[in-house]
Amino acid sequence: MSFDNHPDWDIRPPAWSCGGWLSRAVRLPQVKRADVWGCGNFELRWPARLFADRPALRDGLLRVHAWAERQPPAVQRRWDCMTRQNWRQRFSKFAGRIAGEPVYVTVDLDCLAEGESVTNWENGLFTADDIAWAIGELRERAIIVGGDLCGAYSAPSYDRPMQRLAGWWDHPKLPEIDLAEARRINLRALEKIWPALTRGPLPPLPFRERVG
């Protein structure tokens, strides 16, 4: 399962882009399905959702749990959106439905609210404490077999003009980022989420210096 501000369901080329990785992952033989918690961006709205992996959605391979606060009423109804008030209740029921199942957990830091993480994308609405709580709910019921944390801010660097053009077109226009502050904010989030995911502390200082 995934905590992400984006559904990562895009079917357009290039097939290797991060925006379409779940569309590919759900068709691997060892993957039963993928649930994405925390989507709040424009991809759930028309016309962007034209590029969603509709067969995966139709067949139940991919399920999206989106924020009502980020969507107009019609989209809220279409995706049965959750709210800040009811999402924990919904998540507990979800965790109960997958009791005993093996689960891989991926956490993209852009699922966190502004001030909770600094990334190259739009921020979501979760707090780091929310994610730590949700992983705890999964641990009590399912079997976490692995996981990862990704999405910390990195300064854009391009080798070719087409990459630069794609980055300019695809990424949101962000204010100037203070790298030291971004590292501090992201490390604070990792200090809460990593122990919940791994049942252990963050690795020692060399790792921390690379964060962000």
Secondary structure, 3 states (H helix, E strand, C coil): CEECCCCCCCCCCCCCCHHHHHHHHCCCCCCCCEEEEEECCHHHCCCHHHHCCHHHHHCCCEEEEEEHHHCCHHHHHHCCCECCCCHHHHHHHHHHHCCCCEEEEEEEHHHECECCECCCCCCCCECHHHHHHHHHHHHHHCEEEEEEEECCCCCCCCCCHHHHHHHHHHCCCCCCCCHHHHHHHHHHHHHHHHHHHHCCCCCCHHHHHHCC
